[in-house]
Amino acid sequence: MPETFFHHWDRWWTRTVPPHALALFRIAFGLFLLLYFGMQIPHIAMLYSREGLLIPAFTPDRLHTVIFTPPPAWAAHILFAVFTLFLISFTVGLCTRVSAGVSFILYFYYWILSLFQFGASFDRLFIFSLLVMAFSGCGETLSVDVKLRHGKWTAWEPVSILPQRILSLQIAVTYFGVGWQKLLLPAWQSGTILSYGFIGLWGTAPAYSLVRLNLPLWFYDALNWLIKAFEISLPFGLWSRRYQKWFFLGGAIFHILIAVLLAIWWFLALIPAYILFVEPEEVLRRFEKIKGHF
């Protein structure tokens, strides 16, 4: 029994696998980050330079003053351009590990300089993901690196499954934590929080239209409990081979509805991340099957 347990433990955590799941996530995640930061271009001076109202996260001792003093606007634009170039390099898989590492450093710098003030959990999740990707084999297929080494975009080399497991576990824990938080917080014990949320700061035109239907409070109560049950069960369902595709679909609908009704679109990045819950060998089989049709 112990030998069997350790065999499965090692296989789950440490075996070498095809890199396609990580590579596909790298491309989707990189494109998402380019969109996310691309939307900030008109506001670079306000968000990341001394022209904005910035209070860096660290206290102003000598070292932190040198590193985290907001730069002038022209320097902020140059640094942001460098960051964008490394994000592009990461997305296409050129010097992938270095690109991911530098992107992580600059994203973390922006978080300390400005973004931490918004308290957004998605920023912390994205920063952590870049750090893990810097130590992964996400550039070992569908990348410029592989094209330069082997002459084919679809060539691949085996990688450790560990980074994929770390990323998927982090996502699962995030869902589970948010679900339990809603289960325990007093404000989430009725559906009133949803009805107020739909007409609050984050509400959108479709959300206003929904509230105007004057649906009874029990509708919002039921929706509230459905959301909590789904968020608590989702981290388990994402691993279930039998029900995985239904939880993938449910998660996608869940995040799309949040984006449509509450304009909270940043978590749409989690939808392509679901591929990290699929066994890498299965991703390769499906990839080869799709490639065979072209």
Buried (B, 14 or more C-beta within 10 A) or exposed (E): EEEEEEEEEEEEEEEEBBBBBBBBBBBBBBBBBBEBBEEBEEEBBBBBBBBBEBEBEEEEEEEBEEEBEBBEBEEBBEBBEEBBEBBBBBBBBBBBBBBBBBBBBBBBBBBBBBBBBEEBEBBBBBBBBBBBBBBBBBBBBBBBBBBEEEEEEEBBBEBBBBBBBBBBBBBBEBBBBBBEEBBEEEEBBBBBBBBEBBEEEEBBEEBEEBBEEEEEEEBBBEBBBEBBEBBBBBBEBBBEEEBBEEBBEBBBEBBEEBBBBBBBBBBBBBBBBBBBBBBBEEBBEEBEEEEEEE
